[in-house]
Amino acid sequence: MGKGRLWAHRLRERVQPAGAFTRARLHHLMTDWVVVAQAGLAVTLAWTLSSRILHSTEPIFAPVVALGTVVSSQSRRLGQTVQLIAGVVLGIAVGELFIVFIGIGFWQVGLSVMLAVALAIVLKGGTTVMFQAGSSAVLIATAPPATDIEFPRVLNGAIGAAVGLAVVIVFLPLHPVRVVRRAMFPTIEGLADRLSGCAHALTSRDAARAQSELQWFTEVGPQFSRLHTTVEGAREVVSLAPIRWPRRQAFERYERAIGQLERAVDNCQSLVRRTVTLIDDEEPTPECLVTAVNHLSDAVRLLDRDFDQDQEAATGTREMALSAVRDAGEAYAEGVGFSGGVVVAQIRAASTDLLRAIGVEHDEANRMVRRAVGTKARARTNLPQA
């Protein structure tokens, strides 16, 4: 009987992580369903236009290039995608010309690639454009000669590129708010985890734990770089895609919030760094200071939900941030050391950043923070204004 329970326990240990992984993958697929739909629609339209409407006997290049356009648009801005597809079409054109004039052979392949890459350089294409032009030239120069001289393969490629761009811009563009929100989530979640870890370090007086939380802040730069790139791409969508124009206001709210999130990350980095010093110097740590850091962590987590709300409806982040300020003010009134005072100040600054992120105006955010501290606490401690 005991052995049976042991096997059941081991089975659960293996099944539960697998189930969590499967749910995460399915959730990711559901959030990116539009990419799947774009790919299917682009390929179908390109094939239909080339084979059924224009009666090309070799329509394969149209759906292939259309698919490449859709895929490349997911990680690049529109201008970069156009450059990439231009490289593909250029390579097809060069390869097609070599087949027509000098035939197929090992030296013809080399010359066609050299010419395609050279033209990509002249057109100021990057390394990706040069690769696409060269690889497309290889593909065409080594393929059998086209049977449809009146409808060359380069025209099929151009049709595919046009269809792909039309799908990602006009017919089925990405949801700009959803894309930006997904890009912001790792930073929000990471910051909340660091603050939670900092609170645990304060409770256990574990300076090493607090020091370990600082590592994330040194690595967050690339996350913001990717986030800014995503925002630039989403801005193109809300500018060019008519069906996404109603999302402009929501997108602009996210765009403004990113700057405040960056400031909150900077202030929280100083908070965690001072926590290390506070513990090392054995400064007093009131329980309400730990509670303040935990409330700040909760406020950050609530951002992911409240970004989709207007200022009046985003009560979770607002109330939790102000709770962090109140607890920090109580900790200051009870008595903290020099580093503890800096932690209190950073909690107030980060809380102001979070209020600004959900749309509270600068002056109003400062007033809300001052009211949260309380006049009595300020009078007793000469706590500085926010």
Contacts in CASP RR format, 6 or more apart in sequence:
PFRMAT RR
TARGET T0000
AUTHOR 0000-0000-0000
METHOD contacts of the structure
MODEL  1
MGKGRLWAHRLRERVQPAGAFTRARLHHLMTDWVVVAQAGLAVTLAWTLS
SRILHSTEPIFAPVVALGTVVSSQSRRLGQTVQLIAGVVLGIAVGELFIV
FIGIGFWQVGLSVMLAVALAIVLKGGTTVMFQAGSSAVLIATAPPATDIE
FPRVLNGAIGAAVGLAVVIVFLPLHPVRVVRRAMFPTIEGLADRLSGCAH
ALTSRDAARAQSELQWFTEVGPQFSRLHTTVEGAREVVSLAPIRWPRRQA
FERYERAIGQLERAVDNCQSLVRRTVTLIDDEEPTPECLVTAVNHLSDAV
RLLDRDFDQDQEAATGTREMALSAVRDAGEAYAEGVGFSGGVVVAQIRAA
STDLLRAIGVEHDEANRMVRRAVGTKARARTNLPQA
29 36 0 8 1.000
31 178 0 8 1.000
31 182 0 8 1.000
34 172 0 8 1.000
34 174 0 8 1.000
34 175 0 8 1.000
35 70 0 8 1.000
35 74 0 8 1.000
35 174 0 8 1.000
37 172 0 8 1.000
38 70 0 8 1.000
38 167 0 8 1.000
38 168 0 8 1.000
38 172 0 8 1.000
39 67 0 8 1.000
39 70 0 8 1.000
39 71 0 8 1.000
41 167 0 8 1.000
41 171 0 8 1.000
41 172 0 8 1.000
42 63 0 8 1.000
42 66 0 8 1.000
42 67 0 8 1.000
42 69 0 8 1.000
42 70 0 8 1.000
42 160 0 8 1.000
42 163 0 8 1.000
42 164 0 8 1.000
42 167 0 8 1.000
42 168 0 8 1.000
43 63 0 8 1.000
43 66 0 8 1.000
43 67 0 8 1.000
44 63 0 8 1.000
45 66 0 8 1.000
45 163 0 8 1.000
45 164 0 8 1.000
45 166 0 8 1.000
45 167 0 8 1.000
46 59 0 8 1.000
46 62 0 8 1.000
46 63 0 8 1.000
46 65 0 8 1.000
46 66 0 8 1.000
46 159 0 8 1.000
46 160 0 8 1.000
46 163 0 8 1.000
46 164 0 8 1.000
47 59 0 8 1.000
47 62 0 8 1.000
47 63 0 8 1.000
49 62 0 8 1.000
49 159 0 8 1.000
49 163 0 8 1.000
50 56 0 8 1.000
50 59 0 8 1.000
50 62 0 8 1.000
50 63 0 8 1.000
50 156 0 8 1.000
50 159 0 8 1.000
50 160 0 8 1.000
51 59 0 8 1.000
54 151 0 8 1.000
54 159 0 8 1.000
55 151 0 8 1.000
56 62 0 8 1.000
56 148 0 8 1.000
56 151 0 8 1.000
56 155 0 8 1.000
56 156 0 8 1.000
57 147 0 8 1.000
57 148 0 8 1.000
57 151 0 8 1.000
58 146 0 8 1.000
58 147 0 8 1.000
58 148 0 8 1.000
58 151 0 8 1.000
58 153 0 8 1.000
58 156 0 8 1.000
59 156 0 8 1.000
60 156 0 8 1.000
61 92 0 8 1.000
61 153 0 8 1.000
61 156 0 8 1.000
61 157 0 8 1.000
61 160 0 8 1.000
62 156 0 8 1.000
62 157 0 8 1.000
62 159 0 8 1.000
62 160 0 8 1.000
62 163 0 8 1.000
63 160 0 8 1.000
64 157 0 8 1.000
64 160 0 8 1.000
65 85 0 8 1.000
65 88 0 8 1.000
65 89 0 8 1.000
65 156 0 8 1.000
65 157 0 8 1.000
65 158 0 8 1.000
65 159 0 8 1.000
65 160 0 8 1.000
65 161 0 8 1.000
65 164 0 8 1.000
66 160 0 8 1.000
66 161 0 8 1.000
66 163 0 8 1.000
66 164 0 8 1.000
66 167 0 8 1.000
68 85 0 8 1.000
68 88 0 8 1.000
68 164 0 8 1.000
69 81 0 8 1.000
69 85 0 8 1.000
69 160 0 8 1.000
69 161 0 8 1.000
69 163 0 8 1.000
69 164 0 8 1.000
69 165 0 8 1.000
69 167 0 8 1.000
69 168 0 8 1.000
70 164 0 8 1.000
70 167 0 8 1.000
70 168 0 8 1.000
72 80 0 8 1.000
72 81 0 8 1.000
72 84 0 8 1.000
72 85 0 8 1.000
73 81 0 8 1.000
73 165 0 8 1.000
73 168 0 8 1.000
74 174 0 8 1.000
76 84 0 8 1.000
77 229 0 8 1.000
77 232 0 8 1.000
77 233 0 8 1.000
77 236 0 8 1.000
78 169 0 8 1.000
78 233 0 8 1.000
78 236 0 8 1.000
78 240 0 8 1.000
81 165 0 8 1.000
81 168 0 8 1.000
82 165 0 8 1.000
83 125 0 8 1.000
83 126 0 8 1.000
83 128 0 8 1.000
83 129 0 8 1.000
84 128 0 8 1.000
84 129 0 8 1.000
84 132 0 8 1.000
85 161 0 8 1.000
85 165 0 8 1.000
86 123 0 8 1.000
86 129 0 8 1.000
86 161 0 8 1.000
87 116 0 8 1.000
87 120 0 8 1.000
87 125 0 8 1.000
87 129 0 8 1.000
87 132 0 8 1.000
87 133 0 8 1.000
87 136 0 8 1.000
88 132 0 8 1.000
88 133 0 8 1.000
88 136 0 8 1.000
88 157 0 8 1.000
88 161 0 8 1.000
89 136 0 8 1.000
89 154 0 8 1.000
89 157 0 8 1.000
89 158 0 8 1.000
89 161 0 8 1.000
90 116 0 8 1.000
90 119 0 8 1.000
90 120 0 8 1.000
90 123 0 8 1.000
90 133 0 8 1.000
90 136 0 8 1.000
91 112 0 8 1.000
91 116 0 8 1.000
91 132 0 8 1.000
91 133 0 8 1.000
91 134 0 8 1.000
91 136 0 8 1.000
91 137 0 8 1.000
91 140 0 8 1.000
92 136 0 8 1.000
92 137 0 8 1.000
92 139 0 8 1.000
92 140 0 8 1.000
92 153 0 8 1.000
92 154 0 8 1.000
92 157 0 8 1.000
93 154 0 8 1.000
94 112 0 8 1.000
94 115 0 8 1.000
94 116 0 8 1.000
94 119 0 8 1.000
94 133 0 8 1.000
94 137 0 8 1.000
94 140 0 8 1.000
95 112 0 8 1.000
95 116 0 8 1.000
95 136 0 8 1.000
95 137 0 8 1.000
95 140 0 8 1.000
95 141 0 8 1.000
96 140 0 8 1.000
96 146 0 8 1.000
96 152 0 8 1.000
96 153 0 8 1.000
96 154 0 8 1.000
98 108 0 8 1.000
98 111 0 8 1.000
98 112 0 8 1.000
98 115 0 8 1.000
98 137 0 8 1.000
98 140 0 8 1.000
98 141 0 8 1.000
99 108 0 8 1.000
99 140 0 8 1.000
99 141 0 8 1.000
99 143 0 8 1.000
99 145 0 8 1.000
99 146 0 8 1.000
100 145 0 8 1.000
102 108 0 8 1.000
102 111 0 8 1.000
103 145 0 8 1.000
104 141 0 8 1.000
104 142 0 8 1.000
104 145 0 8 1.000
105 141 0 8 1.000
108 141 0 8 1.000
109 137 0 8 1.000
109 138 0 8 1.000
109 141 0 8 1.000
109 142 0 8 1.000
110 141 0 8 1.000
112 134 0 8 1.000
112 137 0 8 1.000
112 138 0 8 1.000
112 140 0 8 1.000
112 141 0 8 1.000
113 134 0 8 1.000
113 137 0 8 1.000
113 138 0 8 1.000
113 141 0 8 1.000
115 137 0 8 1.000
116 133 0 8 1.000
116 134 0 8 1.000
116 136 0 8 1.000
116 137 0 8 1.000
117 130 0 8 1.000
117 133 0 8 1.000
117 134 0 8 1.000
119 133 0 8 1.000
120 126 0 8 1.000
120 129 0 8 1.000
120 130 0 8 1.000
120 133 0 8 1.000
120 134 0 8 1.000
121 130 0 8 1.000
123 129 0 8 1.000
140 153 0 8 1.000
146 152 0 8 1.000
146 153 0 8 1.000
168 174 0 8 1.000
169 237 0 8 1.000
169 240 0 8 1.000
169 241 0 8 1.000
170 241 0 8 1.000
170 242 0 8 1.000
173 237 0 8 1.000
173 240 0 8 1.000
173 241 0 8 1.000
173 243 0 8 1.000
173 244 0 8 1.000
174 234 0 8 1.000
174 237 0 8 1.000
175 244 0 8 1.000
175 247 0 8 1.000
176 233 0 8 1.000
176 234 0 8 1.000
176 235 0 8 1.000
176 237 0 8 1.000
176 238 0 8 1.000
176 244 0 8 1.000
176 247 0 8 1.000
176 251 0 8 1.000
177 234 0 8 1.000
177 247 0 8 1.000
177 250 0 8 1.000
177 251 0 8 1.000
177 254 0 8 1.000
177 308 0 8 1.000
179 230 0 8 1.000
179 234 0 8 1.000
179 237 0 8 1.000
180 227 0 8 1.000
180 230 0 8 1.000
180 231 0 8 1.000
180 234 0 8 1.000
180 251 0 8 1.000
180 254 0 8 1.000
180 255 0 8 1.000
181 254 0 8 1.000
181 304 0 8 1.000
181 307 0 8 1.000
181 308 0 8 1.000
183 226 0 8 1.000
183 227 0 8 1.000
183 230 0 8 1.000
183 231 0 8 1.000
184 227 0 8 1.000
184 254 0 8 1.000
184 258 0 8 1.000
184 261 0 8 1.000
184 304 0 8 1.000
184 307 0 8 1.000
185 304 0 8 1.000
186 223 0 8 1.000
187 220 0 8 1.000
187 223 0 8 1.000
187 224 0 8 1.000
187 227 0 8 1.000
187 261 0 8 1.000
187 265 0 8 1.000
188 261 0 8 1.000
188 300 0 8 1.000
188 301 0 8 1.000
188 303 0 8 1.000
188 304 0 8 1.000
189 301 0 8 1.000
189 304 0 8 1.000
190 216 0 8 1.000
191 261 0 8 1.000
191 264 0 8 1.000
191 265 0 8 1.000
191 268 0 8 1.000
191 300 0 8 1.000
192 297 0 8 1.000
192 298 0 8 1.000
192 300 0 8 1.000
192 301 0 8 1.000
193 216 0 8 1.000
193 297 0 8 1.000
194 213 0 8 1.000
194 216 0 8 1.000
194 217 0 8 1.000
194 268 0 8 1.000
194 272 0 8 1.000
195 268 0 8 1.000
195 271 0 8 1.000
195 272 0 8 1.000
195 293 0 8 1.000
195 294 0 8 1.000
195 296 0 8 1.000
195 297 0 8 1.000
195 300 0 8 1.000
196 294 0 8 1.000
196 297 0 8 1.000
197 209 0 8 1.000
197 210 0 8 1.000
197 213 0 8 1.000
197 297 0 8 1.000
198 210 0 8 1.000
198 213 0 8 1.000
198 271 0 8 1.000
198 272 0 8 1.000
198 275 0 8 1.000
198 293 0 8 1.000
199 290 0 8 1.000
199 293 0 8 1.000
199 294 0 8 1.000
199 297 0 8 1.000
200 206 0 8 1.000
200 209 0 8 1.000
201 207 0 8 1.000
201 209 0 8 1.000
201 210 0 8 1.000
201 213 0 8 1.000
201 275 0 8 1.000
201 279 0 8 1.000
202 210 0 8 1.000
202 275 0 8 1.000
202 278 0 8 1.000
202 279 0 8 1.000
202 285 0 8 1.000
202 289 0 8 1.000
202 290 0 8 1.000
202 293 0 8 1.000
203 290 0 8 1.000
205 279 0 8 1.000
205 285 0 8 1.000
206 279 0 8 1.000
207 276 0 8 1.000
207 279 0 8 1.000
207 280 0 8 1.000
210 272 0 8 1.000
210 275 0 8 1.000
210 276 0 8 1.000
210 279 0 8 1.000
211 276 0 8 1.000
213 272 0 8 1.000
214 269 0 8 1.000
214 272 0 8 1.000
214 273 0 8 1.000
214 276 0 8 1.000
217 265 0 8 1.000
217 268 0 8 1.000
217 269 0 8 1.000
217 272 0 8 1.000
220 265 0 8 1.000
224 258 0 8 1.000
224 262 0 8 1.000
227 258 0 8 1.000
228 258 0 8 1.000
231 254 0 8 1.000
231 255 0 8 1.000
231 258 0 8 1.000
234 251 0 8 1.000
235 251 0 8 1.000
235 255 0 8 1.000
237 244 0 8 1.000
238 244 0 8 1.000
238 245 0 8 1.000
238 247 0 8 1.000
238 248 0 8 1.000
238 251 0 8 1.000
250 308 0 8 1.000
253 307 0 8 1.000
253 359 0 8 1.000
254 307 0 8 1.000
256 359 0 8 1.000
257 303 0 8 1.000
257 307 0 8 1.000
257 357 0 8 1.000
257 358 0 8 1.000
257 359 0 8 1.000
259 357 0 8 1.000
260 353 0 8 1.000
260 354 0 8 1.000
260 356 0 8 1.000
260 357 0 8 1.000
261 303 0 8 1.000
261 353 0 8 1.000
261 357 0 8 1.000
263 353 0 8 1.000
264 300 0 8 1.000
264 350 0 8 1.000
264 353 0 8 1.000
264 354 0 8 1.000
264 357 0 8 1.000
267 346 0 8 1.000
267 349 0 8 1.000
267 350 0 8 1.000
267 353 0 8 1.000
268 296 0 8 1.000
268 346 0 8 1.000
268 350 0 8 1.000
270 342 0 8 1.000
270 346 0 8 1.000
271 293 0 8 1.000
271 342 0 8 1.000
271 343 0 8 1.000
271 346 0 8 1.000
271 347 0 8 1.000
271 350 0 8 1.000
274 339 0 8 1.000
274 340 0 8 1.000
274 342 0 8 1.000
274 343 0 8 1.000
274 346 0 8 1.000
275 293 0 8 1.000
275 339 0 8 1.000
275 343 0 8 1.000
277 339 0 8 1.000
278 285 0 8 1.000
278 337 0 8 1.000
278 339 0 8 1.000
278 340 0 8 1.000
278 343 0 8 1.000
279 285 0 8 1.000
281 339 0 8 1.000
283 336 0 8 1.000
283 337 0 8 1.000
283 338 0 8 1.000
283 339 0 8 1.000
283 340 0 8 1.000
284 334 0 8 1.000
284 335 0 8 1.000
284 336 0 8 1.000
284 337 0 8 1.000
285 336 0 8 1.000
285 340 0 8 1.000
286 330 0 8 1.000
286 331 0 8 1.000
286 334 0 8 1.000
286 335 0 8 1.000
286 336 0 8 1.000
288 327 0 8 1.000
288 328 0 8 1.000
288 329 0 8 1.000
288 330 0 8 1.000
288 331 0 8 1.000
288 334 0 8 1.000
289 327 0 8 1.000
289 328 0 8 1.000
289 331 0 8 1.000
289 336 0 8 1.000
289 340 0 8 1.000
289 343 0 8 1.000
289 344 0 8 1.000
291 327 0 8 1.000
292 323 0 8 1.000
292 324 0 8 1.000
292 325 0 8 1.000
292 326 0 8 1.000
292 327 0 8 1.000
292 328 0 8 1.000
292 329 0 8 1.000
292 331 0 8 1.000
292 344 0 8 1.000
292 347 0 8 1.000
293 324 0 8 1.000
293 343 0 8 1.000
293 347 0 8 1.000
295 320 0 8 1.000
295 321 0 8 1.000
295 323 0 8 1.000
295 324 0 8 1.000
295 327 0 8 1.000
296 320 0 8 1.000
296 321 0 8 1.000
296 324 0 8 1.000
296 347 0 8 1.000
296 350 0 8 1.000
296 351 0 8 1.000
296 354 0 8 1.000
298 320 0 8 1.000
299 316 0 8 1.000
299 317 0 8 1.000
299 320 0 8 1.000
299 321 0 8 1.000
299 323 0 8 1.000
299 324 0 8 1.000
299 351 0 8 1.000
299 354 0 8 1.000
300 354 0 8 1.000
302 316 0 8 1.000
302 317 0 8 1.000
302 320 0 8 1.000
303 317 0 8 1.000
303 354 0 8 1.000
303 357 0 8 1.000
303 358 0 8 1.000
305 316 0 8 1.000
306 313 0 8 1.000
306 314 0 8 1.000
306 315 0 8 1.000
306 316 0 8 1.000
306 317 0 8 1.000
306 318 0 8 1.000
306 358 0 8 1.000
307 314 0 8 1.000
307 357 0 8 1.000
307 358 0 8 1.000
309 358 0 8 1.000
311 358 0 8 1.000
311 359 0 8 1.000
311 360 0 8 1.000
314 358 0 8 1.000
314 359 0 8 1.000
317 354 0 8 1.000
317 355 0 8 1.000
317 357 0 8 1.000
317 358 0 8 1.000
318 355 0 8 1.000
318 358 0 8 1.000
318 360 0 8 1.000
318 368 0 8 1.000
321 351 0 8 1.000
321 354 0 8 1.000
321 355 0 8 1.000
322 351 0 8 1.000
322 368 0 8 1.000
322 369 0 8 1.000
322 372 0 8 1.000
323 372 0 8 1.000
324 347 0 8 1.000
324 351 0 8 1.000
325 347 0 8 1.000
325 348 0 8 1.000
325 351 0 8 1.000
325 369 0 8 1.000
325 372 0 8 1.000
325 373 0 8 1.000
326 372 0 8 1.000
326 373 0 8 1.000
326 374 0 8 1.000
328 343 0 8 1.000
328 344 0 8 1.000
328 347 0 8 1.000
328 348 0 8 1.000
328 373 0 8 1.000
329 344 0 8 1.000
329 373 0 8 1.000
329 374 0 8 1.000
329 377 0 8 1.000
329 381 0 8 1.000
329 383 0 8 1.000
330 377 0 8 1.000
331 340 0 8 1.000
331 344 0 8 1.000
332 341 0 8 1.000
332 344 0 8 1.000
332 377 0 8 1.000
332 381 0 8 1.000
332 383 0 8 1.000
333 377 0 8 1.000
333 380 0 8 1.000
333 381 0 8 1.000
333 383 0 8 1.000
335 381 0 8 1.000
336 343 0 8 1.000
336 344 0 8 1.000
344 383 0 8 1.000
345 384 0 8 1.000
348 369 0 8 1.000
348 373 0 8 1.000
348 386 0 8 1.000
349 386 0 8 1.000
351 369 0 8 1.000
352 365 0 8 1.000
352 366 0 8 1.000
352 369 0 8 1.000
352 386 0 8 1.000
355 365 0 8 1.000
355 368 0 8 1.000
355 369 0 8 1.000
356 362 0 8 1.000
356 365 0 8 1.000
360 368 0 8 1.000
366 385 0 8 1.000
366 386 0 8 1.000
369 386 0 8 1.000
370 378 0 8 1.000
370 385 0 8 1.000
370 386 0 8 1.000
373 383 0 8 1.000
373 386 0 8 1.000
377 383 0 8 1.000
END
